[in-house]
Amino acid sequence: PAATLTFPSEAPVASITIPNSWGPKETEGGIDATSDDSAIYLSVDVADAKTSDKVISDAIDFLTENGVKIDDSTKQT
């Protein structure tokens, strides 16, 4: 079975269906879940023009802290 979550819950702008076994939960800015074997971590955040830079910066920080190397040549402005 899978759960369909709408987010943010107070004023939904999107929905996503994630297997129940992944433990999907609403976060402050979206939804996250982890596969049964912990091989996949999924995080979806909602951002608007005012918050998108912060959401992107937080995502890059998270990836870097977890050993992901970002190719600077792919950066778009």
N, CA, C and O of each residue as an XYZ file, in Angstrom:
308
protein
N       0.815     -1.196      0.000
C       0.000      0.000      0.000
C       0.858      1.260      0.000
O       2.023      1.244      0.398
N       0.258      2.332     -0.450
C       0.976      3.607     -0.534
C       0.124      4.722      0.051
O      -1.104      4.643      0.085
N       0.805      5.757      0.509
C       0.132      6.932      1.056
C       0.250      8.074      0.063
O       1.318      8.308     -0.503
N      -0.840      8.778     -0.146
C      -0.802      9.998     -0.943
C      -0.888     11.161      0.029
O      -1.874     11.314      0.750
N       0.148     11.971      0.041
C       0.213     13.110      0.944
C       0.096     14.392      0.143
O       0.685     14.519     -0.930
N      -0.663     15.336      0.665
C      -0.724     16.670      0.071
C       0.049     17.609      0.981
O       0.030     17.465      2.203
N       0.719     18.558      0.379
C       1.544     19.451      1.199
C       1.646     20.824      0.572
O       1.503     20.963     -0.643
N       1.893     21.844      1.386
C       1.744     21.798      2.841
C       0.286     21.536      3.205
O      -0.617     21.927      2.465
N       0.050     20.884      4.331
C      -1.296     20.418      4.669
C      -2.305     21.547      4.828
O      -3.486     21.356      4.537
N      -1.865     22.724      5.287
C      -2.815     23.822      5.511
C      -3.246     24.508      4.220
O      -4.309     25.126      4.188
N      -2.458     24.418      3.167
C      -2.805     25.015      1.868
C      -2.087     24.226      0.777
O      -1.103     24.707      0.216
N      -2.569     23.015      0.468
C      -1.850     22.127     -0.454
C      -1.607     22.726     -1.839
O      -2.485     23.353     -2.431
N      -0.391     22.512     -2.332
C      -0.034     22.916     -3.690
C       0.413     21.718     -4.515
O       0.573     21.817     -5.732
N       0.617     20.573     -3.841
C       1.088     19.382     -4.538
C       0.697     18.146     -3.750
O       0.347     18.224     -2.573
N       0.763     17.003     -4.419
C       0.573     15.730     -3.729
C       1.585     14.744     -4.280
O       2.060     14.876     -5.408
N       1.905     13.750     -3.458
C       2.870     12.737     -3.855
C       2.451     11.415     -3.223
O       1.965     11.387     -2.092
N       2.639     10.323     -3.957
C       2.306      9.001     -3.444
C       3.601      8.255     -3.161
O       4.452      8.102     -4.037
N       3.736      7.792     -1.921
C       4.955      7.132     -1.449
C       4.538      5.853     -0.730
O       3.544      5.858     -0.004
N       5.278      4.751     -0.915
C       4.933      3.519     -0.193
C       4.846      3.759      1.316
O       5.702      4.429      1.894
N       3.811      3.210      1.946
C       3.658      3.348      3.397
C       4.887      2.858      4.142
O       5.260      3.422      5.170
N       5.517      1.808      3.628
C       6.674      1.217      4.310
C       7.867      2.165      4.369
O       8.799      1.937      5.140
N       7.849      3.222      3.566
C       8.932      4.210      3.589
C       8.738      5.225      4.709
O       9.611      6.063      4.936
N       7.623      5.166      5.403
C       7.367      6.085      6.509
C       7.272      7.540      6.095
O       7.891      8.394      6.730
N       6.506      7.855      5.038
C       6.427      9.249      4.607
C       5.846     10.129      5.706
O       4.902      9.751      6.400
N       6.437     11.316      5.845
C       5.913     12.251      6.841
C       6.069     13.677      6.335
O       6.957     13.992      5.542
N       5.181     14.517      6.819
C       5.251     15.936      6.474
C       6.330     16.589      7.329
O       6.431     16.335      8.529
N       7.126     17.429      6.695
C       8.155     18.193      7.393
C       7.716     19.654      7.426
O       6.616     19.985      6.984
N       8.562     20.512      7.940
C       8.226     21.937      8.000
C       7.955     22.511      6.610
O       7.082     23.364      6.446
N       8.714     22.037      5.596
C       8.580     22.615      4.267
C       8.136     21.668      3.182
O       8.118     22.050      2.012
N       7.770     20.427      3.530
C       7.387     19.483      2.493
C       7.144     18.095      3.041
O       6.387     17.913      3.994
N       7.803     17.103      2.423
C       7.625     15.696      2.786
C       8.972     15.001      2.690
O       9.793     15.340      1.838
N       9.203     14.012      3.579
C      10.368     13.156      3.392
C      10.018     11.714      3.710
O       9.038     11.431      4.398
N      10.844     10.803      3.191
C      10.644      9.370      3.376
C      11.952      8.652      3.076
O      12.806      9.165      2.353
N      12.095      7.458      3.644
C      13.284      6.637      3.414
C      12.836      5.222      3.071
O      11.964      4.665      3.738
N      13.430      4.640      2.032
C      13.071      3.288      1.623
C      13.381      2.288      2.733
O      14.177      2.564      3.629
N      12.738      1.119      2.659
C      12.911      0.078      3.676
C      14.369     -0.263      3.935
O      14.767     -0.474      5.081
N      15.167     -0.319      2.872
C      16.575     -0.707      3.011
C      17.503      0.492      3.201
O      18.724      0.338      3.203
N      16.931      1.675      3.359
C      17.669      2.936      3.555
C      18.545      3.320      2.369
O      19.412      4.185      2.495
N      18.329      2.687      1.222
C      19.112      3.016      0.029
C      18.636      4.314     -0.609
O      19.392      4.972     -1.324
N      17.392      4.681     -0.354
C      16.835      5.880     -0.969
C      16.248      6.775      0.109
O      15.452      6.332      0.937
N      16.651      8.040      0.089
C      16.042      9.067      0.933
C      15.411     10.072     -0.009
O      16.078     10.591     -0.904
N      14.137     10.349      0.183
C      13.405     11.270     -0.676
C      12.951     12.460      0.154
O      12.342     12.294      1.211
N      13.248     13.651     -0.327
C      12.814     14.868      0.348
C      12.268     15.817     -0.704
O      12.931     16.109     -1.700
N      11.059     16.293     -0.473
C      10.422     17.236     -1.385
C      10.050     18.467     -0.571
O       9.336     18.362      0.426
N      10.527     19.622     -0.988
C      10.221     20.869     -0.298
C       9.456     21.808     -1.219
O       9.679     21.836     -2.429
N       8.559     22.569     -0.629
C       7.806     23.585     -1.354
C       8.497     24.921     -1.123
O       8.846     25.264      0.006
N       8.691     25.670     -2.198
C       9.340     26.978     -2.077
C       8.633     27.965     -2.993
O       8.066     27.593     -4.021
N       8.680     29.218     -2.601
C       8.179     30.278     -3.467
C       9.358     31.184     -3.814
O      10.496     30.895     -3.445
N       9.092     32.253     -4.504
C      10.176     33.145     -4.937
C      10.987     33.669     -3.760
O      12.189     33.902     -3.892
N      10.345     33.858     -2.611
C      11.044     34.393     -1.442
C      11.932     33.361     -0.758
O      12.947     33.717     -0.159
N      11.560     32.080     -0.842
C      12.276     31.052     -0.078
C      13.097     30.088     -0.922
O      13.801     29.243     -0.369
N      13.026     30.191     -2.240
C      13.698     29.201     -3.084
C      15.215     29.190     -2.897
O      15.816     28.116     -2.889
N      15.843     30.343     -2.748
C      17.297     30.368     -2.549
C      17.691     29.618     -1.282
O      18.681     28.887     -1.283
N      16.932     29.787     -0.204
C      17.219     29.111      1.064
C      17.017     27.605      0.931
O      17.830     26.826      1.429
N      15.945     27.188      0.266
C      15.676     25.760      0.079
C      16.800     25.118     -0.727
O      17.264     24.030     -0.385
N      17.240     25.778     -1.787
C      18.334     25.252     -2.614
C      19.625     25.186     -1.811
O      20.337     24.183     -1.869
N      19.933     26.227     -1.072
C      21.141     26.255     -0.242
C      21.119     25.134      0.793
O      22.127     24.458      1.000
N      19.977     24.935      1.441
C      19.854     23.856      2.428
C      20.054     22.490      1.776
O      20.699     21.616      2.354
N      19.506     22.304      0.580
C      19.657     21.031     -0.126
C      21.116     20.773     -0.486
O      21.609     19.657     -0.323
N      21.802     21.791     -0.971
C      23.222     21.647     -1.314
C      24.033     21.333     -0.067
O      24.918     20.478     -0.110
N      23.751     22.004      1.037
C      24.447     21.718      2.296
C      24.227     20.272      2.721
O      25.173     19.592      3.119
N      22.981     19.797      2.638
C      22.663     18.419      3.014
C      23.440     17.430      2.153
O      24.040     16.487      2.669
N      23.428     17.648      0.849
C      24.133     16.743     -0.060
C      25.630     16.740      0.219
O      26.249     15.677      0.267
N      26.213     17.912      0.400
C      27.649     18.026      0.673
C      28.010     17.316      1.970
O      29.005     16.593      2.028
N      27.204     17.518      3.014
C      27.457     16.866      4.304
C      27.375     15.349      4.207
O      27.943     14.638      5.035
N      26.665     14.853      3.193
C      26.504     13.415      3.020
C      27.380     12.857      1.904
O      27.105     11.784      1.367
N      28.437     13.594      1.558
C      29.448     13.086      0.645
C      29.159     13.219     -0.833
O      29.876     12.645     -1.652
N      28.129     13.962     -1.194
C      27.815     14.155     -2.609
C      28.628     15.330     -3.120
O      28.630     16.403     -2.517
N      29.321     15.125     -4.238
C      30.107     16.194     -4.843
C      29.256     16.874     -5.914
O      28.734     16.221     -6.817
N      29.128     18.181     -5.797
C      28.335     18.974     -6.736
C      29.254     19.489     -7.843
O      30.300     20.077     -7.567
N      28.858     19.266     -9.091
C      29.614     19.758    -10.238
C      29.225     21.219    -10.466
O      28.131     21.505    -10.954
N      30.121     22.139    -10.111
C      29.825     23.570    -10.225
C      29.489     24.004    -11.650
O      28.827     25.023    -11.843
N      29.937     23.244    -12.648
C      29.648     23.631    -14.031
C      28.163     23.471    -14.368
O      27.711     23.965    -15.401
N      27.404     22.790    -13.510
C      25.977     22.608    -13.769
C      25.127     23.696    -13.124
O      23.906     23.708    -13.277
N      25.771     24.606    -12.406
C      25.037     25.667    -11.717
C      24.375     26.598    -12.726
O      24.997     27.030    -13.697
N      23.110     26.896    -12.480
C      22.362     27.821    -13.328
C      21.944     29.012    -12.495
O      21.655     28.880    -11.306
N      21.913     30.170    -13.120
C      21.496     31.367    -12.392
C      20.270     31.976    -13.018
O      19.772     32.994    -12.538
